[in-house]
Every structure is written in structure tokens, then in C-alpha cells.
């Protein structure tokens, strides 16, 4: 290997490391207190029809809650309004050591249960958890290439 090849390989490796670092640093995590989560969904119905376009140009139309911004807090407890988007991922910690990750706009909430979609490509992949078992709620923009088109 020549010194030029070695230099190219080092530059390529550094660029990959930088891209990975930027990706993980850009996904800022926010928190939603459980009571705030319940209040934000209180009285809402799945009444807003949206269509999303995925990275391959695929379209999916579904009903969601009419929430434009999510009230949450940052790691320092400062209030933040997070704009809703189809790339928002919400993580529920429940039953002490379990976690469930859903797309925010694929949630279905009842008085005691949360059912969420875990895949945009296979909508049948869903999970249901009890609202009363939730200990922590985290939310972040996963920066995936999904967009609302309506």
C-alpha cells in the first residue's frame, strides 16, 4: 500500500466516523412526563388523515391524532415544543425493565392501553402496552426520510 492509498483510507475512515458521530449527536432526546402525555391526548380522536412518503417514494395514508406539536422537556427540564413529523420515535419504559419503541403518529390511545406501530414498511407490526405501567417516555426525531405530503 502506498502512502497515497494509506492517506485516502485514513480520510475515508475519518469521514465515516464523523458522519456516524453527527448522526448520533443530532438525534436529541426529549422527555414527556406521563401525566403530560395523558393530558395531551385527553379527548382527542384519530381524526386527522395524513399521507406520508417514504424514502423509496412509497405512500401510506392513515388516521392519526390532530397534534401539531408535542409538549416535552429537555434533559435539563426546560419546556420544549417538538413539531410533529412522521419520523418522530417515542420510547416507553414500562414494567421496570421493558421498552417499546413506536412511531409517534402511529399511536392509538385508549383509557388504559397504548397500541403503536413499530414499522412503516410492515404496518401490521404493532405492540400494546398498559398506560399504567409506564415509568418513562422519551421522544426524538429519528431523522428518517419520511415526510407528510398533505
N, C-alpha and C positions, 0 to 999 in steps of 0.2 A: 504494500500500500504506500503510495507516495504521500508527501506532506500535503499536497493539494487535496487528495482524496480524504485524508485524515481531517483536514480543516473543514471540508464540506460536510463530513459526517458529524463533526462537533457542532457546526452551525445548525444542521438539521436536528440533532438531539436537543440543543438548546431551544430551538423554535418549538418543538413538540412539548418540552417541559413548560415553556412559557404559556402555550395555548391551554394546556391542562390546568395550570395554576390559575389563569384568568377565568377559565370556565367555572372552577370550583369556588373562586372568590366572588364571582359575580352573582351567584345564587344566594342572595341574602335571605336568611330565615327570620320570619316574624312569628309572633305567638298570639293566640286568641284565647283569652280566659274562657273557661267552659260556660259560665253564665252569660258572657257577652255573645258567645256563639249561639246559644239558645235564644237570646233576645233578638239577634239579627235575623233569625229565621222565623220568629214568632208571627203567626198569622199569614205567612206567605204560602203561596201555592205554586206549583210547577206551571206557570202561566206564560212564560216567555219562550217563544220559538226562536231558536238560533240555528244557523248553519255554519259549520266550521270547514276550513280547507286544511288538509294535512300536507306534509312535506312532499308527498307523491302526487299532489293535486286532487286527491280524493276528497269527496264532500260527504258530510254527515249532518243530518237535520234532527234535532231533538228538542225536548222541552226542558227548561231549566228555571231556576228562581230569578225574579227580576231584581238582582243585586248588581249594582254597577261598581260599588267599592266595598271592600271588606275592612271593617274596623279591627285593627290589631295593634300590637305593641312591638317595639324592637327589643333587643337584648337588654337595654337599659331601662325598659319600662315606659319609654316615651311613646305616646299615641302615634299611629301611622294609618293612613288610608291607602290601602293597596287596591289599585284598579283591577277589576275582574278581567280575566282573559282565559282562553281555553288551555293555556299552558300552566295554569296555577295547579300546584300539587298540595294537598293537605294531608298531614300525617297525624293520626290519632294514636296516642299511647293509652292502653287500656288493660284492665285485668293485671296490673302490676308490671308485667314484662312483655306484653304483646304490642305489636304495632300494625297499623293498617294504613296504606297509602292509597288515596283516591285523587281523581281529578275533581277540582272544586265544583265545576259546573255540571258534573255528573252525579252529584249527591241527591239523594231522596231522603227527606227527614220526616219521621212521624213523632208522636209524643215520646216514644221510648227507644226508637231504633234509627240508625243511620245506615242506609244502603248506598254503596258507592261503586262507580265504575273504575276499574283498575287498568283498563286498556282502551285506547281509542280505536285500535285496529280490530279487536275482538270484543264488541260491546257486551257479549254475554258473560264476560269475566267480571263478576260482582262479588261483593262481600257485605255482610250485615253485622253490625256491632251494636251493643246497647249504649245509649247515650249516658246512662247512669254509671257505666263502668269506666268512662273516660277520665284520665288524670291529667293529660296534657294535649294541647292542639298546636301544631306547628304548620306554617304555610309558607310557600315560596314559589317564585316563578321559575319553573324548571327550564326556561329558555328553549323549549322545544318549538319546532316550526309549525305551530297550529295557529290559525287566525280566524276570527269571526268575519264572515263575508256578507252579513246582512245587518 
